[in-house]
């Protein structure tokens, strides 16, 4: 039954061992194509990473997570106080992706749009609006700022539930509905939302369904001392990204990278078992009021694949799970009253499943 026994058996029976030449050739070609596609996906991520690191200092971990979300078709919620680089990060990413399609095919889609959320914002300010044209006697649709590759939703927790509902449809369905007509958004559509901590005046908690649409919630901590000094020394040179002559990526390359990662990065059964066991441990913990949904685990799978690819692997490892679980589950698990340290609760829930996973062989079999 072992591989060694099989090898001996095949050696003893040369006629039985002979295989039609076409089958392995096809398999090899397919594997080689998948490897090339995965290598190109890594190159796409590397080019984006180089551009972002010119603009954003001391936040390599945040840059990695944003790229993972982009490559796994998720959205990101960044939380920190004003002036921490959230807007610069989103704008730099949007302007690093070019659209090579013909203008007719591209339509109203632009690389980057920023929406400043305020209490008096209307849904039509975000989605677009039907405008009556007196010359033709017809209504035509004026596209809103959601029609972009990368959308920065700035201070999203300062706006009304109606506007948040419009954002929810856009993020969940990649479409907007205006006057009972549905308009598709771009396939690449990627939201980086920012929110100020809830202890700031004029902030409103995001409803649970909208929070659930964000793949990651990331707290942007203060950068280290050396990085802060470097920001002050180099801010003039870093303001103009194009001066650095760093290659951009095309929209189609990002979409191709998503497909390559989905097909080319293996997720062993043991990884899925680990995720389920972590979730069940959280739900059984008396310090947890509401555990995470199964959907959160489904969303985590492509993110784990993307992280593995960005780190140069063709399989998901226990390190990937350890990195992403806090980012994916942190805003989906509700702790019991009086409990505030989610990291501690999660670490205990993950300890045994991660230990089991780390002992497994996760490479392609």
KOLLUM-959915 format. One record per residue (C-alpha): residue in three letters; residue number from 1; z, x, y. Coordinates in nm, 2 decimals. Example, Ala and Ser with C-alpha at 12.3 -4.5 7.8 and 13.67 -1.06 7.14 Angstrom:
BEGIN
    aa     i        z        x        y
   ala     1     0.78     1.23    -0.45
   ser     2     0.71     1.37    -0.11
//
This chain:
BEGIN
    aa     i        z        x        y
   unk     1     0.00     0.00     0.00
   unk     2     0.05     0.30     0.24
   unk     3    -0.23     0.46     0.45
   unk     4    -0.20     0.77     0.23
   unk     5    -0.25     0.57    -0.09
   unk     6    -0.55     0.40     0.06
   unk     7    -0.70     0.73     0.15
   unk     8    -0.66     0.87    -0.20
   unk     9    -0.81     0.55    -0.34
   unk    10    -1.11     0.57    -0.12
   unk    11    -1.16     0.94    -0.21
   unk    12    -1.16     0.85    -0.58
   unk    13    -1.42     0.58    -0.53
   unk    14    -1.70     0.71    -0.31
   unk    15    -1.94     0.42    -0.38
   unk    16    -1.68     0.16    -0.28
   unk    17    -1.59     0.36     0.03
   unk    18    -1.95     0.36     0.16
   unk    19    -1.98     0.11     0.45
   unk    20    -2.28    -0.02     0.62
   unk    21    -2.36     0.22     0.90
   unk    22    -2.42    -0.06     1.16
   unk    23    -2.06    -0.21     1.16
   unk    24    -1.86     0.10     1.27
   unk    25    -2.13     0.19     1.52
   unk    26    -2.10    -0.15     1.69
   unk    27    -1.72    -0.12     1.68
   unk    28    -1.73     0.23     1.83
   unk    29    -1.96     0.12     2.11
   unk    30    -1.74    -0.18     2.19
   unk    31    -1.43     0.04     2.20
   unk    32    -1.60     0.30     2.41
   unk    33    -1.71     0.03     2.66
   unk    34    -1.36    -0.11     2.68
   unk    35    -1.22     0.24     2.74
   unk    36    -1.48     0.31     3.02
   unk    37    -1.39    -0.03     3.18
   unk    38    -1.02     0.05     3.16
   unk    39    -1.08     0.40     3.31
   unk    40    -1.27     0.24     3.60
   unk    41    -0.99    -0.01     3.65
   unk    42    -0.75     0.28     3.68
   unk    43    -0.99     0.44     3.93
   unk    44    -0.99     0.12     4.14
   unk    45    -0.61     0.12     4.15
   unk    46    -0.60     0.49     4.24
   unk    47    -0.84     0.45     4.53
   unk    48    -0.64     0.15     4.67
   unk    49    -0.31     0.34     4.61
   unk    50    -0.44     0.65     4.81
   unk    51    -0.53     0.43     5.11
   unk    52    -0.20     0.24     5.11
   unk    53     0.01     0.56     5.08
   unk    54    -0.16     0.69     5.40
   unk    55    -0.03     0.39     5.59
   unk    56     0.30     0.32     5.41
   unk    57     0.54     0.60     5.36
   unk    58     0.84     0.61     5.13
   unk    59     0.75     0.29     4.95
   unk    60     0.56     0.41     4.64
   unk    61     0.74     0.16     4.41
   unk    62     0.64    -0.14     4.64
   unk    63     0.28    -0.02     4.65
   unk    64     0.27     0.00     4.27
   unk    65     0.40    -0.35     4.24
   unk    66     0.16    -0.50     4.50
   unk    67    -0.13    -0.34     4.31
   unk    68     0.00    -0.47     3.98
   unk    69     0.01    -0.82     4.13
   unk    70    -0.34    -0.79     4.27
   unk    71    -0.48    -0.67     3.94
   unk    72    -0.30    -0.95     3.74
   unk    73    -0.41    -1.23     3.98
   unk    74    -0.05    -1.30     4.10
   unk    75     0.10    -1.34     4.45
   unk    76     0.38    -1.14     4.61
   unk    77     0.68    -1.24     4.82
   unk    78     0.83    -0.95     5.03
   unk    79     1.17    -0.99     5.18
   unk    80     1.32    -0.77     5.45
   unk    81     1.41    -0.77     5.81
   unk    82     1.13    -0.74     6.08
   unk    83     0.98    -0.39     6.13
   unk    84     0.99    -0.27     5.77
   unk    85     0.61    -0.24     5.72
   unk    86     0.53    -0.56     5.54
   unk    87     0.25    -0.66     5.78
   unk    88     0.10    -0.30     5.77
   unk    89     0.10    -0.31     5.39
   unk    90    -0.08    -0.64     5.36
   unk    91    -0.34    -0.56     5.63
   unk    92    -0.41    -0.22     5.49
   unk    93    -0.48    -0.37     5.15
   unk    94    -0.70    -0.64     5.29
   unk    95    -0.91    -0.39     5.48
   unk    96    -0.94    -0.16     5.18
   unk    97    -1.15    -0.42     4.99
   unk    98    -1.51    -0.48     5.09
   unk    99    -1.73    -0.77     5.00
   unk   100    -2.08    -0.65     4.89
   unk   101    -2.22    -1.00     4.84
   unk   102    -2.50    -1.15     5.05
   unk   103    -2.37    -1.34     5.36
   unk   104    -2.51    -1.67     5.21
   unk   105    -2.30    -1.62     4.90
   unk   106    -2.00    -1.49     5.08
   unk   107    -1.99    -1.79     5.32
   unk   108    -1.67    -1.81     5.53
   unk   109    -1.47    -1.56     5.33
   unk   110    -1.34    -1.26     5.53
   unk   111    -1.15    -0.95     5.40
   unk   112    -0.81    -1.03     5.56
   unk   113    -0.63    -1.30     5.75
   unk   114    -0.28    -1.32     5.89
   unk   115    -0.10    -1.65     5.93
   unk   116     0.22    -1.65     6.15
   unk   117     0.43    -1.94     6.02
   unk   118     0.63    -2.13     6.27
   unk   119     0.81    -2.47     6.27
   unk   120     0.53    -2.64     6.46
   unk   121     0.25    -2.52     6.24
   unk   122     0.03    -2.80     6.08
   unk   123    -0.13    -2.79     5.74
   unk   124    -0.48    -2.80     5.91
   unk   125    -0.39    -2.48     6.09
   unk   126    -0.38    -2.31     5.75
   unk   127    -0.64    -2.49     5.54
   unk   128    -0.90    -2.58     5.80
   unk   129    -1.01    -2.90     5.96
   unk   130    -1.30    -3.15     5.96
   unk   131    -1.46    -3.15     6.30
   unk   132    -1.70    -3.42     6.43
   unk   133    -2.03    -3.28     6.56
   unk   134    -2.16    -3.52     6.83
   unk   135    -2.51    -3.36     6.81
   unk   136    -2.56    -3.44     6.44
   unk   137    -2.32    -3.73     6.42
   unk   138    -2.16    -3.57     6.12
   unk   139    -1.83    -3.41     6.03
   unk   140    -1.84    -3.04     5.93
   unk   141    -1.56    -2.83     5.79
   unk   142    -1.41    -2.55     6.00
   unk   143    -1.25    -2.31     5.75
   unk   144    -0.89    -2.21     5.80
   unk   145    -0.73    -1.86     5.75
   unk   146    -0.68    -1.92     5.38
   unk   147    -1.05    -1.83     5.32
   unk   148    -1.00    -1.46     5.28
   unk   149    -0.96    -1.20     5.00
   unk   150    -0.61    -1.11     5.11
   unk   151    -0.39    -1.34     5.32
   unk   152    -0.07    -1.23     5.48
   unk   153     0.16    -1.54     5.51
   unk   154     0.41    -1.40     5.76
   unk   155     0.76    -1.55     5.77
   unk   156     0.67    -1.82     5.53
   unk   157     1.02    -1.96     5.53
   unk   158     1.00    -2.06     5.90
   unk   159     0.76    -2.35     5.84
   unk   160     0.77    -2.72     5.74
   unk   161     0.75    -2.86     5.39
   unk   162     0.41    -3.01     5.46
   unk   163     0.26    -2.67     5.53
   unk   164     0.44    -2.52     5.23
   unk   165     0.28    -2.79     5.02
   unk   166    -0.06    -2.69     5.14
   unk   167     0.02    -2.33     5.05
   unk   168     0.14    -2.44     4.71
   unk   169    -0.20    -2.60     4.63
   unk   170    -0.39    -2.29     4.75
   unk   171    -0.18    -2.05     4.55
   unk   172    -0.17    -2.26     4.23
   unk   173    -0.53    -2.39     4.23
   unk   174    -0.72    -2.15     4.45
   unk   175    -0.84    -2.45     4.65
   unk   176    -0.75    -2.66     4.96
   unk   177    -0.80    -3.03     5.01
   unk   178    -0.89    -3.17     5.35
   unk   179    -0.97    -3.54     5.41
   unk   180    -0.99    -3.59     5.03
   unk   181    -1.25    -3.32     5.00
   unk   182    -1.17    -3.01     4.79
   unk   183    -1.29    -2.67     4.90
   unk   184    -1.27    -2.36     4.66
   unk   185    -1.11    -2.04     4.79
   unk   186    -1.23    -1.70     4.69
   unk   187    -1.18    -1.59     4.33
   unk   188    -1.00    -1.28     4.45
   unk   189    -0.76    -1.49     4.68
   unk   190    -0.44    -1.29     4.70
   unk   191    -0.13    -1.39     4.90
   unk   192     0.13    -1.14     5.03
   unk   193     0.40    -1.36     5.19
   unk   194     0.69    -1.23     5.38
   unk   195     1.02    -1.40     5.45
   unk   196     1.32    -1.29     5.65
   unk   197     1.66    -1.30     5.47
   unk   198     1.81    -1.65     5.49
   unk   199     2.10    -1.53     5.71
   unk   200     1.86    -1.51     6.01
   unk   201     1.84    -1.81     6.24
   unk   202     1.56    -2.06     6.19
   unk   203     1.49    -1.99     5.83
   unk   204     1.45    -2.25     5.55
   unk   205     1.47    -2.18     5.18
   unk   206     1.13    -2.20     5.00
   unk   207     1.13    -2.49     4.74
   unk   208     1.15    -2.39     4.38
   unk   209     0.79    -2.49     4.29
   unk   210     0.66    -2.26     4.56
   unk   211     0.89    -1.97     4.47
   unk   212     0.76    -2.00     4.11
   unk   213     0.41    -1.94     4.23
   unk   214     0.50    -1.59     4.34
   unk   215     0.47    -1.34     4.06
   unk   216     0.71    -1.10     4.22
   unk   217     0.98    -1.12     4.48
   unk   218     1.04    -0.77     4.62
   unk   219     1.32    -0.66     4.85
   unk   220     1.19    -0.39     5.07
   unk   221     1.50    -0.16     5.12
   unk   222     1.52     0.09     5.40
   unk   223     1.31     0.40     5.33
   unk   224     1.48     0.74     5.28
   unk   225     1.57     0.98     5.56
   unk   226     1.27     1.22     5.50
   unk   227     1.02     0.94     5.49
   unk   228     1.16     0.79     5.81
   unk   229     1.12     1.13     5.99
   unk   230     0.77     1.16     5.86
   unk   231     0.68     0.81     6.00
   unk   232     0.79     0.93     6.34
   unk   233     0.60     1.26     6.31
   unk   234     0.27     1.11     6.19
   unk   235     0.25     0.75     6.32
   unk   236    -0.04     0.83     6.56
   unk   237    -0.26     0.99     6.29
   unk   238    -0.19     0.71     6.04
   unk   239    -0.28     0.42     6.27
   unk   240    -0.65     0.46     6.21
   unk   241    -0.70     0.44     5.83
   unk   242    -1.08     0.51     5.85
   unk   243    -1.02     0.85     6.01
   unk   244    -0.90     0.97     5.67
   unk   245    -1.24     0.90     5.50
   unk   246    -1.08     0.75     5.19
   unk   247    -1.31     0.54     4.97
   unk   248    -1.26     0.17     4.97
   unk   249    -1.32    -0.06     4.67
   unk   250    -1.54    -0.37     4.64
   unk   251    -1.43    -0.72     4.57
   unk   252    -1.64    -0.72     4.25
   unk   253    -1.47    -0.39     4.14
   unk   254    -1.13    -0.56     4.17
   unk   255    -1.24    -0.86     3.97
   unk   256    -1.40    -0.64     3.70
   unk   257    -1.07    -0.44     3.69
   unk   258    -0.88    -0.76     3.62
   unk   259    -1.11    -0.84     3.33
   unk   260    -1.10    -0.49     3.19
   unk   261    -0.72    -0.48     3.19
   unk   262    -0.69    -0.82     3.02
   unk   263    -0.92    -0.71     2.74
   unk   264    -0.83    -0.35     2.71
   unk   265    -0.45    -0.32     2.73
   unk   266    -0.27    -0.42     2.41
   unk   267     0.05    -0.63     2.41
   unk   268     0.23    -0.59     2.07
   unk   269     0.41    -0.89     1.92
   unk   270     0.74    -0.70     1.97
   unk   271     0.69    -0.71     2.35
   unk   272     0.66    -1.09     2.34
   unk   273     0.97    -1.11     2.11
   unk   274     1.16    -0.90     2.36
   unk   275     1.07    -1.13     2.65
   unk   276     1.17    -1.44     2.46
   unk   277     1.50    -1.28     2.36
   unk   278     1.58    -1.17     2.72
   unk   279     1.51    -1.53     2.84
   unk   280     1.73    -1.69     2.57
   unk   281     2.01    -1.45     2.65
   unk   282     1.99    -1.54     3.02
   unk   283     1.99    -1.91     2.95
   unk   284     2.29    -1.88     2.72
   unk   285     2.49    -1.68     2.97
   unk   286     2.77    -1.89     3.14
   unk   287     2.70    -1.71     3.47
   unk   288     2.35    -1.86     3.48
   unk   289     2.31    -2.22     3.61
   unk   290     1.94    -2.24     3.55
   unk   291     1.74    -2.00     3.34
   unk   292     1.37    -1.90     3.38
   unk   293     1.08    -2.11     3.25
   unk   294     0.85    -2.02     2.97
   unk   295     0.57    -2.01     3.23
   unk   296     0.74    -1.71     3.39
   unk   297     0.69    -1.52     3.07
   unk   298     0.33    -1.62     3.05
   unk   299     0.28    -1.49     3.40
   unk   300     0.45    -1.17     3.31
   unk   301     0.21    -1.08     3.03
   unk   302    -0.09    -0.99     3.25
   unk   303     0.14    -0.81     3.49
   unk   304     0.27    -0.60     3.21
   unk   305    -0.08    -0.52     3.11
   unk   306    -0.17    -0.42     3.47
   unk   307     0.14    -0.20     3.51
   unk   308     0.05    -0.02     3.18
   unk   309    -0.31     0.03     3.31
   unk   310    -0.20     0.16     3.65
   unk   311     0.03     0.41     3.47
   unk   312    -0.26     0.53     3.25
   unk   313    -0.18     0.36     2.92
   unk   314    -0.38     0.11     2.70
   unk   315    -0.06    -0.06     2.57
   unk   316     0.25    -0.22     2.71
   unk   317     0.58    -0.02     2.67
   unk   318     0.95    -0.10     2.70
   unk   319     0.95     0.09     3.03
   unk   320     0.70    -0.17     3.17
   unk   321     0.93    -0.46     3.07
   unk   322     1.23    -0.28     3.22
   unk   323     1.04    -0.23     3.55
   unk   324     0.90    -0.58     3.59
   unk   325     1.16    -0.81     3.45
   unk   326     1.39    -0.80     3.76
   unk   327     1.09    -0.86     3.99
   unk   328     0.96    -1.16     3.79
   unk   329     1.28    -1.32     3.69
   unk   330     1.50    -1.25     4.00
   unk   331     1.38    -1.55     4.20
   unk   332     1.35    -1.78     3.91
   unk   333     1.70    -1.76     3.77
   unk   334     1.97    -1.96     3.95
   unk   335     2.32    -1.81     3.91
   unk   336     2.64    -2.02     3.88
   unk   337     2.85    -2.06     4.20
   unk   338     3.05    -1.75     4.28
   unk   339     2.81    -1.52     4.09
   unk   340     2.59    -1.30     4.30
   unk   341     2.50    -0.99     4.11
   unk   342     2.18    -1.09     3.92
   unk   343     2.10    -0.72     3.83
   unk   344     2.42    -0.70     3.63
   unk   345     2.36    -1.03     3.45
   unk   346     2.00    -0.93     3.37
   unk   347     2.09    -0.58     3.25
   unk   348     2.33    -0.73     3.00
   unk   349     2.07    -0.98     2.88
   unk   350     1.81    -0.70     2.84
   unk   351     2.02    -0.44     2.67
   unk   352     1.98    -0.53     2.31
   unk   353     1.61    -0.67     2.32
   unk   354     1.50    -0.35     2.52
   unk   355     1.68    -0.12     2.27
   unk   356     1.50    -0.29     1.98
   unk   357     1.16    -0.28     2.17
   unk   358     1.21     0.09     2.25
   unk   359     1.24     0.17     1.88
   unk   360     0.91    -0.01     1.80
   unk   361     0.57     0.15     1.77
   unk   362     0.37    -0.03     2.04
   unk   363     0.04     0.17     2.04
   unk   364    -0.27     0.01     1.91
   unk   365    -0.26    -0.02     1.53
//
